[in-house]
Amino acid sequence: MKSAKQYWLAAGLAAVSLAGTRNANCQVVINSLSTNGELAATGLEPGTMASVEWAPSVEGPWSSDWAELGAVPVQADGSIRPTVPMVYRVRGIAANPDPERLVWIQAGTFTMGSPASEPEREPFLQEYGIDETQHEVTLSQGFWIGRYEVTQEEYLAVTGTNPSSFAGDNLPVENLNWYDANSYCQQLTQQEQTAGRLPDGYVYRLPTEAEWEYACRAGTTTTFHYGDELRSGMANFRGTVEYSVSAGGTVSNPSGIALERTTAVGSYAPNAWGIYDMHGNVWEWCSDWVTPYPTAPVTDPEHSDQVSGVPAKVLRGGNWKGQAGARSCRSAHRNFWVPESNNNWAGNYGFRVVLVRPLQ
């Protein structure tokens, strides 16, 4: 975002630069600055977020890499009042460009992976050096994520094609490979930038594996965002194969629902953050190459290189067809496939988007 005005103020030996902004999506008004570094910024949109940038001097370089400052909630009166004992500036974050389809996810820290006590933690992955080792992940900036999986109507409108095996405007697009999904994000970015509907600097892309799991869990630590069991009718999966931690994992239910096809997006209850179909329906491509997890805390993990010896991209969320049923829908479950293939399981592979400002 480009600053229309610079406000300068000296407090003792400390010079402070405050950048106000003016554009179609963003408006920041600087009211005051006290000598103890307490800033009052108003004129922001209530319910959105703001990014506080800091620097060691007025010349910069500017950064927003403090997790607690990357996304500061705007109060009901349209203000934020952060306290930072150094040079800093405030940039407003634009209002949601598509409230019906996008959900704002605030920056934060969570535990990724599954505990050793979680039943049936995919032992077959270990032969590839891939596991679900729990580790702390910090996402330093907020992002928007698709409320729903990308639909056939949306995909057709952007690309002019529809590869899906099951036809329906509001069904998730499927039967596509990673490159198809990635290309859609690039085309959507160009389309929305040209139309002037994107906040400055933001792009659409596939979620990282960490962003996906963080959004899926929505603050939970249980096996599913619904809790520690997934029963027939709670999501679109092979309902004859349920899952319950208290029962030791997989539970057979011969009368369970197995629709043998995709369902319209949003057909089942969302998670606590208002996101639908994070369990079941179609596998969702992520941006990352599949890699072993670290054991130490990490910030903004993004696996853009192959380091595991497995030339495959991550898939998350489970699907309608898998014989493993609910087990593969677990929040921590990791699947992967070669990016140039849509698999021989027609109707399985789809995706959702995130809208982000790339990290500097």
C-alpha positions as CSV (number, residue, x, y, z in Angstrom):
1,M,0.0,0.0,0.0
2,K,1.3,3.5,-0.8
3,S,1.4,6.1,1.9
4,A,-0.2,9.4,1.0
5,K,1.2,11.2,4.0
6,Q,4.1,11.0,6.4
7,Y,3.8,12.1,10.0
8,W,7.0,12.8,12.0
9,L,7.3,13.3,15.7
10,A,10.3,13.4,18.0
11,A,10.0,12.2,21.6
12,G,13.3,12.9,23.4
13,L,16.0,11.2,21.2
14,A,13.5,8.9,19.5
15,A,12.1,9.9,16.1
16,V,8.9,8.3,15.1
17,S,7.4,7.8,11.6
18,L,3.8,7.1,11.2
19,A,2.5,6.3,7.8
20,G,-1.2,7.1,7.1
21,T,-2.8,5.5,4.0
22,R,-5.5,6.5,1.6
23,N,-6.9,4.2,-1.1
24,A,-10.2,2.5,-2.0
25,N,-9.7,-0.3,0.5
26,C,-7.8,1.2,3.4
27,Q,-7.9,4.3,5.5
28,V,-5.8,5.1,8.6
29,V,-6.0,8.3,10.7
30,I,-3.2,9.0,13.2
31,N,-4.6,10.7,16.2
32,S,-1.8,11.0,18.7
33,L,1.5,9.6,19.9
34,S,2.6,9.8,23.5
35,T,6.2,9.8,24.7
36,N,5.9,6.2,26.0
37,G,5.3,4.9,22.5
38,E,1.5,4.4,22.7
39,L,-0.1,5.0,19.4
40,A,-3.8,5.7,18.8
41,A,-4.9,5.0,15.3
42,T,-8.6,5.4,14.3
43,G,-10.7,5.4,11.2
44,L,-10.1,1.7,10.6
45,E,-13.0,-0.6,9.8
46,P,-14.3,-2.4,13.0
47,G,-13.8,-6.2,12.9
48,T,-10.8,-6.1,10.5
49,M,-7.2,-6.3,11.3
50,A,-4.2,-3.9,11.1
51,S,-0.5,-4.5,10.7
52,V,1.9,-2.5,12.9
53,E,5.3,-2.1,11.2
54,W,8.4,-1.2,13.2
55,A,12.0,-0.2,12.4
56,P,15.2,0.5,14.3
57,S,15.2,4.0,12.9
58,V,13.1,6.4,10.8
59,E,15.1,5.3,7.7
60,G,13.9,1.7,8.1
61,P,14.0,-1.1,7.1
62,W,10.3,-1.6,8.0
63,S,9.1,-5.0,9.2
64,S,6.0,-6.6,10.7
65,D,7.6,-9.9,11.8
66,W,6.4,-9.7,15.4
67,A,3.5,-12.2,15.6
68,E,1.6,-10.0,18.0
69,L,1.9,-7.0,15.7
70,G,1.3,-8.6,12.3
71,A,-2.5,-8.7,12.8
72,V,-3.9,-6.4,15.5
73,P,-7.7,-6.6,15.9
74,V,-9.5,-3.4,15.2
75,Q,-11.9,-2.5,18.0
76,A,-15.6,-1.8,17.7
77,D,-14.8,2.0,17.7
78,G,-12.5,1.6,14.7
79,S,-9.2,2.0,16.6
80,I,-6.1,0.2,17.6
81,R,-3.8,1.3,20.5
82,P,-0.6,-0.7,20.4
83,T,2.4,0.0,22.6
84,V,5.8,-0.5,21.0
85,P,8.9,1.1,22.4
86,M,10.5,1.9,19.0
87,V,9.9,3.5,15.6
88,Y,6.8,2.1,14.1
89,R,4.0,2.8,11.6
90,V,0.5,1.4,11.1
91,R,-1.0,0.2,7.9
92,G,-4.7,-0.7,7.7
93,I,-5.6,-4.1,6.2
94,A,-8.4,-3.9,3.6
95,A,-11.9,-5.0,4.2
96,N,-12.7,-8.6,3.1
97,P,-12.9,-8.4,-0.7
98,D,-15.3,-11.3,-0.9
99,P,-17.1,-11.9,2.4
100,E,-19.3,-14.7,1.0
101,R,-16.3,-16.8,-0.1
102,L,-13.4,-15.8,2.2
103,V,-12.8,-16.0,5.9
104,W,-10.2,-14.0,7.8
105,I,-7.7,-16.1,9.8
106,Q,-5.7,-14.2,12.4
107,A,-2.0,-14.8,12.9
108,G,-1.1,-17.1,15.7
109,T,0.7,-20.1,17.1
110,F,-0.6,-23.7,17.2
111,T,0.6,-27.3,17.6
112,M,0.7,-29.0,14.2
113,G,0.6,-32.8,13.9
114,S,-0.9,-35.4,16.1
115,P,0.1,-36.8,19.5
116,A,1.6,-40.3,19.7
117,S,-1.6,-41.4,21.5
118,E,-3.9,-40.6,18.5
119,P,-5.0,-44.0,17.1
120,E,-4.0,-45.0,13.6
121,R,-1.5,-42.3,12.8
122,E,-0.7,-43.5,9.3
123,P,2.3,-45.8,9.9
124,F,2.7,-46.4,6.1
125,L,4.0,-42.9,5.7
126,Q,7.0,-43.6,7.9
127,E,8.6,-45.7,5.1
128,Y,8.9,-42.4,3.2
129,G,10.3,-40.6,6.2
130,I,7.0,-38.7,6.5
131,D,5.2,-38.5,9.9
132,E,2.8,-36.4,12.0
133,T,5.3,-35.4,14.7
134,Q,3.9,-32.7,16.8
135,H,5.7,-29.3,16.6
136,E,4.9,-25.7,17.3
137,V,4.1,-23.5,14.3
138,T,3.8,-19.7,14.3
139,L,2.0,-18.0,11.4
140,S,3.2,-14.4,11.6
141,Q,0.6,-12.8,9.5
142,G,-3.1,-13.3,9.0
143,F,-4.7,-14.4,5.7
144,W,-8.0,-15.0,4.1
145,I,-9.0,-18.6,3.2
146,G,-11.8,-20.0,1.1
147,R,-14.9,-20.5,3.1
148,Y,-15.6,-23.4,0.7
149,E,-13.7,-25.6,-1.7
150,V,-13.5,-24.0,-5.1
151,T,-16.7,-24.8,-7.0
152,Q,-17.1,-25.9,-10.7
153,E,-18.9,-22.6,-11.4
154,E,-15.9,-20.6,-10.0
155,Y,-13.4,-22.7,-11.8
156,L,-15.2,-22.5,-15.2
157,A,-15.6,-18.7,-14.8
158,V,-11.8,-18.2,-14.5
159,T,-10.3,-20.9,-16.7
160,G,-13.1,-21.6,-19.2
161,T,-12.9,-25.4,-18.5
162,N,-14.4,-27.9,-16.1
163,P,-12.6,-31.3,-15.7
164,S,-15.0,-32.6,-13.0
165,S,-16.4,-36.1,-13.0
166,F,-19.6,-35.0,-11.2
167,A,-21.3,-32.1,-12.8
168,G,-22.9,-29.3,-10.8
169,D,-22.2,-25.6,-10.4
170,N,-22.0,-25.7,-6.6
171,L,-20.1,-29.0,-6.4
172,P,-16.4,-28.8,-5.8
173,V,-14.3,-28.8,-8.9
174,E,-12.3,-32.0,-9.0
175,N,-10.3,-34.4,-11.2
176,L,-7.5,-31.9,-11.5
177,N,-3.8,-32.0,-10.7
178,W,-1.7,-29.6,-8.6
179,Y,-0.6,-27.6,-11.6
180,D,-4.3,-27.0,-12.6
181,A,-5.1,-25.8,-9.1
182,N,-2.0,-23.6,-9.0
183,S,-2.7,-22.1,-12.4
184,Y,-6.3,-21.2,-11.3
185,C,-4.9,-19.2,-8.4
186,Q,-2.6,-17.3,-10.7
187,Q,-5.3,-16.6,-13.2
188,L,-7.7,-15.5,-10.4
189,T,-5.1,-13.1,-9.0
190,Q,-4.7,-11.5,-12.4
191,Q,-8.4,-11.3,-13.0
192,E,-9.1,-9.7,-9.6
193,Q,-6.1,-7.3,-9.8
194,T,-7.3,-6.1,-13.2
195,A,-10.8,-5.5,-11.8
196,G,-9.4,-3.6,-8.8
197,R,-10.9,-5.9,-6.3
198,L,-7.7,-7.0,-4.5
199,P,-5.9,-5.2,-1.6
200,D,-2.6,-3.9,-2.6
201,G,0.1,-6.6,-2.7
202,Y,-2.2,-9.5,-2.1
203,V,-2.3,-12.6,-4.2
204,Y,-4.4,-15.8,-4.4
205,R,-2.5,-19.1,-4.0
206,L,-2.9,-22.6,-2.6
207,P,-2.5,-22.8,1.3
208,T,0.6,-24.1,2.8
209,E,0.2,-27.3,4.7
210,A,0.6,-25.3,8.0
211,E,-2.0,-22.7,7.0
212,W,-4.4,-25.5,6.0
213,E,-4.1,-27.4,9.3
214,Y,-4.3,-24.1,11.3
215,A,-7.5,-23.1,9.6
216,C,-8.9,-26.6,9.8
217,R,-8.4,-26.9,13.5
218,A,-9.8,-23.5,14.2
219,G,-8.3,-23.4,17.7
220,T,-9.1,-27.1,18.5
221,T,-6.6,-29.7,19.6
222,T,-8.8,-32.7,19.0
223,T,-8.6,-35.3,16.2
224,F,-11.2,-33.5,14.1
225,H,-12.4,-29.9,14.5
226,Y,-15.7,-31.5,15.5
227,G,-14.1,-33.3,18.4
228,D,-12.5,-36.8,18.8
229,E,-14.9,-38.7,16.6
230,L,-16.3,-38.5,13.1
231,R,-19.5,-40.3,12.5
232,S,-21.6,-41.0,9.5
233,G,-23.6,-37.9,8.4
234,M,-21.1,-35.4,9.9
235,A,-19.2,-35.0,6.6
236,N,-19.0,-36.5,3.2
237,F,-16.8,-39.5,3.7
238,R,-17.3,-43.3,3.5
239,G,-19.6,-43.4,6.5
240,T,-19.4,-47.2,6.8
241,V,-15.9,-46.6,8.3
242,E,-16.2,-44.2,11.2
243,Y,-13.6,-43.1,13.8
244,S,-13.6,-42.6,17.5
245,V,-10.6,-42.0,19.8
246,S,-12.4,-43.6,22.7
247,A,-13.1,-46.7,20.6
248,G,-9.4,-47.0,19.6
249,G,-9.8,-45.6,16.1
250,T,-11.7,-47.1,13.2
251,V,-15.3,-48.1,13.9
252,S,-17.3,-50.2,11.4
253,N,-20.8,-49.0,10.7
254,P,-22.5,-51.2,8.0
255,S,-25.5,-48.8,7.8
256,G,-23.3,-45.7,7.5
257,I,-23.8,-43.3,4.6
258,A,-21.6,-43.7,1.6
259,L,-22.8,-41.3,-1.1
260,E,-20.1,-42.4,-3.6
261,R,-19.9,-38.8,-5.0
262,T,-19.2,-35.3,-4.0
263,T,-21.7,-33.0,-2.3
264,A,-22.4,-29.3,-2.8
265,V,-20.0,-27.2,-0.8
266,G,-21.3,-26.1,2.6
267,S,-23.6,-29.1,3.0
268,Y,-22.3,-29.9,6.5
269,A,-21.6,-27.9,9.6
270,P,-18.6,-25.6,9.5
271,N,-15.8,-25.4,12.0
272,A,-15.6,-22.7,14.7
273,W,-14.1,-20.2,12.2
274,G,-16.9,-20.7,9.6
275,I,-15.0,-22.9,7.2
276,Y,-16.7,-25.8,5.5
277,D,-15.7,-29.2,4.3
278,M,-12.3,-29.3,5.9
279,H,-13.1,-33.0,6.6
280,G,-14.2,-35.0,3.6
281,N,-15.7,-34.2,0.2
282,V,-12.5,-33.9,-1.9
283,W,-8.8,-34.0,-1.1
284,E,-7.4,-30.5,-1.2
285,W,-4.1,-29.6,-2.8
286,C,-1.6,-27.6,-0.7
287,S,1.3,-25.5,-2.0
288,D,4.0,-27.6,-0.2
289,W,6.2,-30.5,-1.3
290,V,5.7,-33.2,1.3
291,T,8.6,-33.2,3.8
292,P,9.4,-34.7,7.2
293,Y,8.2,-32.5,10.1
294,P,10.7,-30.7,12.3
295,T,10.7,-31.2,16.1
296,A,11.7,-27.6,17.0
297,P,9.3,-24.6,16.7
298,V,9.1,-23.0,13.3
299,T,7.7,-19.8,11.8
300,D,5.9,-19.6,8.5
301,P,7.0,-23.0,7.2
302,E,6.7,-23.2,3.4
303,H,8.3,-26.2,1.7
304,S,9.0,-25.0,-1.8
305,D,11.8,-27.5,-2.4
306,Q,11.9,-31.3,-2.4
307,V,13.8,-32.4,0.7
308,S,12.2,-35.8,1.5
309,G,13.1,-37.7,-1.7
310,V,9.4,-38.0,-2.4
311,P,8.5,-35.8,-5.5
312,A,4.9,-35.2,-4.4
313,K,2.7,-32.4,-3.2
314,V,0.6,-32.4,-0.1
315,L,-3.1,-33.2,0.0
316,R,-5.3,-32.6,3.0
317,G,-8.7,-33.3,4.4
318,G,-9.8,-36.7,3.3
319,N,-12.5,-37.4,0.7
320,W,-15.8,-39.0,-0.2
321,K,-14.3,-42.2,-1.5
322,G,-11.3,-43.4,0.5
323,Q,-11.5,-46.9,1.9
324,A,-10.0,-45.6,5.1
325,G,-13.1,-43.5,5.7
326,A,-13.0,-41.1,8.6
327,R,-9.4,-42.0,9.6
328,S,-8.0,-40.1,6.5
329,C,-10.2,-37.0,7.4
330,R,-8.3,-36.4,10.7
331,S,-7.0,-32.8,11.1
332,A,-3.4,-34.0,11.2
333,H,-3.6,-36.6,8.4
334,R,-1.1,-36.1,5.6
335,N,-1.6,-37.4,2.0
336,F,0.5,-36.7,-1.0
337,W,0.6,-37.3,-4.8
338,V,2.7,-36.4,-7.7
339,P,1.7,-32.9,-8.9
340,E,1.2,-33.7,-12.5
341,S,-1.3,-36.4,-11.9
342,N,-5.0,-36.2,-10.9
343,N,-4.8,-39.9,-9.8
344,N,-6.9,-42.7,-11.2
345,W,-9.6,-42.0,-8.6
346,A,-11.8,-39.7,-10.6
347,G,-13.6,-37.1,-8.6
348,N,-11.1,-37.0,-5.7
349,Y,-8.8,-34.0,-6.0
350,G,-9.9,-30.4,-5.5
351,F,-8.6,-27.4,-3.6
352,R,-9.4,-24.1,-1.8
353,V,-7.6,-20.8,-2.0
354,V,-6.0,-18.4,0.3
355,L,-5.5,-14.7,-0.2
356,V,-2.3,-13.4,1.3
357,R,0.3,-10.7,1.2
358,P,3.5,-12.6,0.4
359,L,6.1,-12.5,3.2
360,Q,9.0,-10.2,2.5
